[in-house]
Amino acid sequence: NDCLGNRADRFLACVAYLDGVRPSVVMCRGYYGRSVLAAWDFRDGRLTSRWVFDSGVSYPPYSDASIYSGQGNHNLSVGDVDEDGRDEIVYGAMAVDDDGTGLYSTGLRHGDTMHLSDIDPDRNGLEVWGIHENEYNPNNGYGAALFNARTGEVYWGKGPGVDVVWGLTMD
């Protein structure tokens, strides 16, 4: 839904263990508006489609947009965020489950950087540190946020209405 310049033609890819045993390749396109992720398996000399996740098409004024539209990022991370033995794809402010369904959307919108790890040692599970371009609207959320990688629950945020641009988390 974003055809200005090359914004619709942004591509990412990863390898994930979607069945918990063997690798699959996940090819991804778009993150400012519509996002599509396609998982493929190469088994016994054959390439087969595992699943396709599509945030869907929306039209101005975009009131019909999916909660997954515009949540993508300039990078992605792979990890077993729900501890079921299979990898999920953390795609910016949203996550796609191992079966190709949407796991959650934080609604924090598109971002430039993101890190997936056990960032907060006082909390169980993984967290995501994300930097978001919330389009200069304080109602869209934070420019920087720490959220639960399993549920998308925001633990901490800063900079409502601010395009933070870059950020990093580290020990």
N, C-alpha and C positions, 0 to 999 in steps of 0.2 A: 504494500500500500504506500510505499515511498519510492517514487520513481524519479527523484531529483538526483541528477548525476549518477554516481555508481552506488548510491545508498541501498538499493535493492539487491545489488550484486556483491554482497559480502558473504564470504564463505569460510566455514570452519570445518574441522574434521577431528575425529578421535577414534581410538580403539577402546572398546569396553567389553567386559565379560558379562553380557546381558543374561546368559544362562548360568552364570557362576562358574563355568568350566572352560569354555572355549571363547576365543576372541571374536568379536564382530566389529565391523567398521561402521561408523556413523558419520554420514555426510550431512552438512548443515548449511542452510542458506537463509540470510536475512535476520536482522535483529532490531531495526528501527520501527518496523510495523509488523508485517507478516513474517513468521518464522516457520521453516519446514526442516525437520530432521528425518533422515531416512537411514534405517539400520539394515545392513547387509551381512550375510554369512557366506563364507567360501568353504564349502564342505565337499569332499570327494570330487574335486575338480569342477564343481558347479557353484556359480554365484546366484544366491537366492535372496529375495527381499524378506526381511524379518518383520518389519513394521515401518509405518510412516506416521509421524506426528506433524500436524499442520495447525498452526494457531488460527488459521482461517482468514478470509478476505473480509474487509470492512470498507465502507464508503463514507465520505463526508456527510454529516459531521462526526462520524465514527462512534456514534452511540451504540452501534451493534457490534462493536469490537469485542473479541474474546478477552478474558482476563490474562491470556498468555501473549496477546499482541503487544509488541513494543517492549518486551521484557528482556530481550537478548542483550548480548555483551560483545565486546571485541575479543573475548576469549571464552573458553568453557573449561569445566573441570569434570572429571570422572571419579566416582567413588560410591561405595556402598553406604549411602546416607541413611537408609532405613534398616540396616543390619539384617537383611534377609539372605545374604550370600551372593547377591547379584548387584551389578553396578547400575547406578543412575547417572544421568547427565545433568549437571548443574549448568544451566544456560543463562547466566546473568542473574536476573531477579526472579527466575523460575527454575523448576526442575522437572525433568521427564523421567518417569519410572522405567524400570527395565523392560516392561511390556509395551512401551510406546505411548502410554497415557500420561496426561498431565498429573504430576504429583502435587505441585502447589505453584502459586504465583504470589509474590510479595506485593506486587503492585508498585514497586519502587521505580520501575521503568528501566530503560536502556542505561548501560554503564560502560565505562572504559576499562576498569580493572576489577579483578575479583580474585579471592584466594579461598580455597577450601582446605580445612585442616581441623584438628582439635585445638582450636585457637584459645579457648577458655578452659583451662585445666580444672576449674571448679564446676563445670557442667559436663554431663554425660553426652557422648556422641560428638559429631562434627558440627562445626559452624562455618558460615560463609561471611567473609569481610568483603563488602561491595562498595564501589564508588559509582554514583548514579548521576546521570544528566536528567534531573527531574523537570526540565523544561521551564525553569524559572517560575514555577507555580508551587507555593508552599503546600498546597493540598495534595500534591503528588508524592509527598514523602521526603525522605532525607537525601542529602548529597552524599553522605557516608553512613553506612549502617553495618551492624553485626547481627546476623540472623541465624536461626536454627536451620541446619542443612536438611533435616528430615521433614520439618513442617512449614518452614518459611516464617515462623514467628520472629518478629523483630525484637531483639534484646536491647539494642542501643542504637540511637541515631543522632546525627548532628547535621546542621546545615539545611533546614527546610527551605526550599525555593532556591537553592544554590547549586550551580553546576560545578562540582568539586574538581572534576577532570581526572586527577591521578591520586593514587593512594596505595599504601603498602602496609602489610602487617608482618611482624616478625618478632622473634624472641630476642 
